[in-house]
Structure formats: structure tokens, C-alpha cells
Amino acid sequence: MTLHRIWLYVSFLVWLPLGLASSAAPQQPSVTREPIIIAHRGASGHAPEHTLASYRLAARMHADYIEVDVRMTKDGKLIAMHDATLARTTNAETVYPRRSPWQVGDFSLADLKRLDAGSWFGKRFAGEPIPTLEDIIHTLKSERIDAPLYIELKQPGIEKSVVQLLQKHYYLQRGRIIFQSFHPESLQTLRPLIPNGIPLIQLIGERETARISPNELLEQVAVYADGVGLPLSLANQEWVDAAHSRGLIVHVYTVNNPHDLARLCSIGVDGLFTDYPDRPARIAACHQPPRG
């Protein structure tokens, strides 16, 4: 365990209520392996998601990976944006009142650079721009931030463009990149384009599991991917064991509650997405069996 993580662990024990910090008879065997901590859209609990402010903060909080959702603009530029529309996280409705429904793909990068992507979160972030994927890489490099990226491809058809950009900046390396997508075709397209050892994660939602059994779904995923991304509502021992038995890693989204952290660590998940990568609970939870 690094000195930083030891400090976080000790801090967490001080921060915990006495009842939680005290030892208790384990209900399940504890897991000593620490799951990787993925900053969900950056440190999105503290700063506006998918902005340079959020990414910088996530790096300072020692997240193991920083998630970047990637979409393509009308003129073929790769930007960081979760939603398909600009309405929730920018002032697009004010700047472009006649361009409803403000679909990302209907705007050029020059159009998007006029928008404020920070004020919705708080006044002190006013003027934060929508960054391109290249902006993010340049910023990390120029500020000497060694932060691996966890890239989600939000739309099929952008795989080659993403790979070419990452190759250009020497980011397409094991330990520097993980890819995920809800679209199996995106991951299948990526497989021959990337070096061996870079993980591909198939995101799974509750709707998928309503149509197919978990075992059948995992059998299909194991053909082309290295792991699954599960929503917190589906993350249980059965899912984890079934995935691990097929050689698939398990990452869970989105985990902010210390009790959820403790439970997920105890069942052996391999990674956690969180809006708060600074919370000391992320370390100590892996050493404290859940109570009751």
C-alpha cells in the first residue's frame, strides 16, 4: 500500500463513527485486493463533469483512472460530453435558442467553444469550456499529470478517430487506457485496432438483463471483451462470481456511499466509479467487512 493510501486509510478510521470503525465478526471474508478507483466524469461531485477543472481535481485526488465520455461534433472533432444533447450541462439554450433540441452532433467545435459548461454547477466554474479529447491530453501532459484515461465511446463509428488520436499522443498503451461502451459493435471494432492488454469493458444496464439471463449475457460478452461494467443495482456476489468464472473483470458504477463501497469491496469487484475520488472511505472500505 502506498504512503498516500496508508494516510487515507488512517484518516478514514478517524473520520468514521466509532461504531463503524470498531471491529466486528466478519459476515463475509474480506478482500485485501484494492479495486481501482475511477473518477466518474472527473471529480464530478466537486466540479462540473467533463471539464478540465474536474479532470485536474480528479488527478489531484489520486484517482487511478479518469473517465472521459467521448462524442463527435458535426465537423468530426472528439469532445468530452456525456449527454447526447447540450441542454443539461451548458448554456446552449441561451446561446443558440433556435437550435433545439441541441444535439451534440448538430454543432461544430467552434459552436461548442462559445458555450459555458461550468456555470450550471456553480458560479466559480463560470466560463469552463467543453474540452476536446486532445485538450484533455495536452493539459495532462503540460501539467505533468500522469493520469490514465478510462474512455467511454458514446456513439458507434468514432473508434478509428479515437484510436488515431491516442496513438498520436502515445496514450494507446496498457496501463494508460481502458475502453468501455454500451455498444458491443464499438468494442468489437476496437479489438483489432488496439494493442493486446488494453481492456475492453462492456457496459450493462438493467434493461439488458431484463431480456437475457446473466449467464447467457456474460457468455456473449466474454467472446469480445475483457470485463463488464455493472450498475450498482446489479452488483452482487452472483454477478461477480459469474463474471470472474469467465475471466471477466467487474467494474461498478456509480458508487458514492461508504456502505456500498464496503459491500462491493468484500464481494471482490475490480473497480469502482465514484463522483468523489477523494473520500478516504474508498481505501478503508476494502479492509472493513460490511456489518450485518
N, C-alpha and C positions, 0 to 999 in steps of 0.2 A: 504494500500500500504506500502511495507517495506521501510525502510530508503534508502536502495540501489536503489530501483526503483524510489523513490522520487528524489534522486540525479540524476539518469539517465534522468528523465523527465525534470528537470530544465536544465541539460546540453544540452538536445536536443533543448530546446527552444532558448538557446543561440546560438547553432550551426546552427539552421535553418535560411535560408534567411528571411529577415523581412516580405516579402510578404506571406510566408508560415506560419510564426508564428503568424501573426495578425489574429484577429477573423474575421469570415465571417459568413453570414447567412447559417445555415446548409442546405445542399441539402437532407440529409437523417438523421434520428435520430441517434445520436452517441451511441455506445455501451460501457458501463462502465466496463463490464467484460473483463479482460485481457486474451487473448489466451495464452496457454502455448507456450514457445519458445523452439524449438527442434534444437539442433546443428547438422546440416546436415553433416554426416560423421565426426563428431567432428567440431572443428572450422576450416573447410576446406578452408575458404577464407584466412586464415593466416598461415596454416601449412598443410603438406601433409595429405590427407584424410586417415582415418582409421589407424592412428599411435598413439602411446601413447602420442607423442607431441601434436597432435591435440586434443585428449581427455582431457589431462591436461589443455590445454588452454581453451577449452570449459567450463570446470568446473570453472576455474578462472573468466570466463566471466559471470558466474551465469546463464548458460543455465538451463532451467527447466528439460530437458531431453537431453541425448546424444545418437544420432543414431549410431547403430552398425549393419552393414550388415554382416551376418554370412554365411559362406560356410564351406564345409567339405573337408579335404585333402584326399589323397589316402589312408592314414593309419588311417582315422577316427577321426582326430583332428579338432576341430572347430576353424576357424580363422576369422579375420575381413578383408573382401575384397568385394568390390562392383562388380567388373567385373568378368566374368567367366574366363577370361584369365589374365595372369600376365604382358602382354606386356606394357600396358599404364603406370602403376604406379610402376614398378620395373625394374631392370636391367636383367631380366630373359633371354632376347635375347642374352646378352653378356655372362652371366654365363653358360647358357645351350643352345648354338647355334644350337644344333641338336635336340632339343625337341619341335620344332614348332608343333602346334600353342600355346603352353604354357598354356594349360588348367589347372586351379587350381587343379582339381580332378586327374590330372596325376602326381602330385608331393606329396611327403611325407612332413611332417612337418620339418624334418631335411633338406630336399632340400630347403624348403622355407626360413629357418633361415639363409641360405647363401646369401640371396638377400638383396639389398639395396632398401628400399621403400620410401626413402626421397629425394634423390638427384634430381629426376625429378622435384621436386617443388622448390628446392633452395639448394645451397651448404651448408648452415648452418644446414641443416637437413640430411646431408650425413650420411649413416650408420643406419638410422632408420629401425628397423626390422618390419616384418609383425607380429603383435601380435595375439596370440590366445585369445579366449574369456576369458579363465582362466587368462591369463596375464593381461587383462584389469581389471578384478575383483580384482585380487591380488594388482595391482597398486593402484586402487581406495581405497581399504581397508588400505593398508600400508601407504598411504599418507593422510589418514583420509579425503578423498573426498567423500562427501555424494551426489553423482550424480546418479539419476535414469537413467536406460538404456531403450532405445527405439529400440528393436531388430527387424530387418527385416530378415526373413528366405528367403534366396535367392534360395533355392532349396528344393523341397519336399523330405521327407524321413529323415530329420535331427531333427524332432520335439522332439522325446523322448530324444535324446542325449542333446539337448539344455536344456530341462526341467530338466533332471537329474543333469546337471552341475549347473544350477541356484539353485536347491534345496540344493545341497551340500554346497553352499556358502550363503544360507539363503537370496537369492535375489528374490525368487519366491513369492513376496508379493505385495499386492495392494499398489500403490504409488511408487514402486521401479522398475516396469517393465511394458512396453507396447509392444505388439507384432504386427507386420504388415507383409503382404505378398501380392504379386500379385497372388499367387496360392491359390484359395479357399480351395483346399484339405488340405493344410497345416494348415489353420485356423480351419477347421473342425476337423482335427486330434488333434490339441491343446486343443480344448474346454474341453474335459473330463479329460485332464491331468493337468489342472491348476486350482487354487482356483477361486471362484467367485469374481468378482470385478476387475480382471485384464483385461484391454481392449484388444480386438482383432480388428485390423483395416484392412479392405480390400482395398488394393491399386487399383486404377483405372487409366487406361491410355486412351489416345484419341482413340486408336484402339477399345477398348471395347465399347465405346459409339457410334461408327460408326455402330456396329452390333445390338445394342439393345437400346430401349428407356431408358432415365434416370429413369423414374418411375418404369419400369419393372426391371431394374438392381438393384435399391435400394430395391425393394420388395424382391428380391432374397437374397441380402446381409444381410438384417435385420433378416433373419432366423438364421444365424450362427455368425454374427459379431456385434460389438458394434459401429462401425464407418467406415468412408471411408476416404481414402487419395486421394485427388484430385490434378491433376497438375494445376499450376497457370492458364493455358489457359482455364480450365473448371470452375474455381471458380467464380461463380456469385450468385446473390440473389436467383435465381430459384433453383439452386442446393442445396444451404444451407437450404432453407426453405423446400424443398422436403425431404432432409435427416433428418432434425430436426423433421419434422412431423411424421417420422417413428422411432423416438427415437435414431437416429444415430448421433454421433458426426462427425465433419468435420475438418480434418487437411489438410493443403495445402502445396505442395512442388513445387518449391524451391523459396523462397521469399527474395530478397535482396534489392529491390528498395523501398525507403521510401514511394513513392506514392502508390505502391502496398500494402504495409503494412497498410497504412491508409484506403484504399478501403476495404481490407479484414476484418479489424477490424470492420469497420462500418456495414458490412453485417452479422456479428455475427459468424465468423469462430471460432473454438475452439482451434486451434493450428496452428503454422507456422513453417515450416522447413526453416532454413536460414544458409548460409555459414558464416555469420558474426554475431554471437550472442552477440557481444559487442556493436553493433550500438545502440546508445541511441534512435534512431527512433523506435525501437521495442516497447518501452513503450509509448512515446509521441504520436505515430501514433494512438493509441487506444483512445486518447482523442481529436484528431483533425479530424473533418469531412473532407472528401475529397473535394477539390474545383472543381467547375464547374460540 
